[in-house]
Amino acid sequence: MYLLLGCGDVGFILANKLREQGAEVTIVDKSQAKVEQLRGLGYDAVMGDFTKPETLKRAGIASAEVVLILVKDIETTELTFGAINQLKLELKIDPVIVARVTDVAEAQDLKKLGATDVIPVSNVIADYTFQKFRELRQLIKEKQLREILRGVKGKMAIVLQTNPDPDSIASGMALKHYAKTFGVESDIIYDGQIGHQQNRAMVNLLNVELIHADGVDLNEYKAHALVDVSTYGNCALPETIVPTIVIDHHSVADEVEAKYKDIIDVGATATILTNYLRYAKVELDESLATALAFAILTDTADFTRGATHLDFSALEHLQPMIDTELLYKLQSPPISADTCDVLMRAIRSSKIRSGYLISNVGEIKDRDALPQAADFLLRREGVLTTLVYGYDDNSVYLSARTNDVRLHIGKLLKDMFGKIGSAGGHPTAAGGTIPLKAFGKLRGKRALRGAIDKAIGRKFWEKVGVG
């Protein structure tokens, strides 16, 4: 049972929320008119001075699991604590006590009096206002995007990042569905490979229509949207084409210009697209809802990496529409023999210095095994950052992950390898490709492996200050 002492605006809103959750609530207030009004609304309400022990007894404090003191006046709050502390000894009770404060400086004093926790109202209002501001911003951006699409006369190319991941694929699907609602047909274009087994499973299970960039002329489209990418360096769009739309969840230094841009730091681009669909009241089926949920969970590492209020809110919106059996299949696809082999070699060749792990896995058949190895090794005790790399007949491939908030791994890889190849990514996850010819003419795999270690692994250690 919740015992609410004082029923101003905050108290009434909280009482409503608790009752919606099925909680038993008793309210105590000094105002006869307010008590009668609350009783008329079906609340158990008691009139009286809750700074007096007898009033608290009458209100049933002996059965209360949580006592909420919601008055603004600190003196009244302190007197109420005096009455509660007296009853704690007399009735042998020990409820959770939460008190409202207007000044954070009051918090320690109330905790000394017995408060389990305090609610600094100014902080709550500030946090709420900030979150609402972000939601309002997304509402505005959705309306702007709607107007942009209404001006598109012809087919649009939705261009994904190179080697698209679940976030990129789901976001492309969502934008295609959103655009069709406003009369714009589109194709989802990608370059690189759909290699990771999760990505392949997603495309196959959901029957996603993707077109490789080699099979189309992007100049023939009337509009172009970059999704989950905001730079020319990591997608198929040539620099001669200025995109109409750019939607991404991390800003980069070399962002492209566009008629419409929505780049906001959230956990996943799928969160942005989910909110577009929600705010425009566009219906979506189980497959799309599941794809978006899978993307959010994947890019936030199950809400352990970069998640924000908007990500939680988006997933909450999707939850009733998710096909849980399908989601499980997407999250747990079979692991190929090549991937198992790379994981084994990544573990064996791991080297660690001061929390930075590097691993040269040698020759690879499936480059998408590298990010899986980087993710897996990041879970090793004492490791904050991983860099896993391997090569095939043409290139050396890199994949990096970090839990170090001081490090932007995408910028780091770009600074290190952007001039001899392509590299970059987000603050916590990044990758790169370096042509083999950048390492010169080398005889034998041993010489090549040594040259790669020197140019990548050791250079990485030196860059982060542990070489």
Secondary structure by P-SEA (a helix, b strand, c coil): cbbbccccaaaaaaaaaaaaabbbbbbbbccaaaaaaaaaacccccccccccaaaaaaaccccccbbbbccccaaaaaaaaaaaaaaaaacccccbbbbbbccccaaaaaaaaccccccaaaaaaaaaaaaaaaaaaaaaaaaaaaaaaaaccccccccccccccaaaaaaaaaaaaaaaaacbbbbbbbccccccaaaaaaaaaabbbbbcccccccccccbbbbccccccccccccccccccbbbbcccccccccccbbbbcccccaaaaaaaaaaaacccccaaaaaaaaaaaaaaaccccccccaaaaaaaaaaccccaaaaaaaaacccccaaaaaaaaaaaaaccccccbbbbbbccccccaaaaaaaaaaaacccccbbbbbcccccbbbbbbbbcccccaaaaaaaacccccccccccccccccccccccccccccaaaaaaaaaaacaaaaaaaaccc
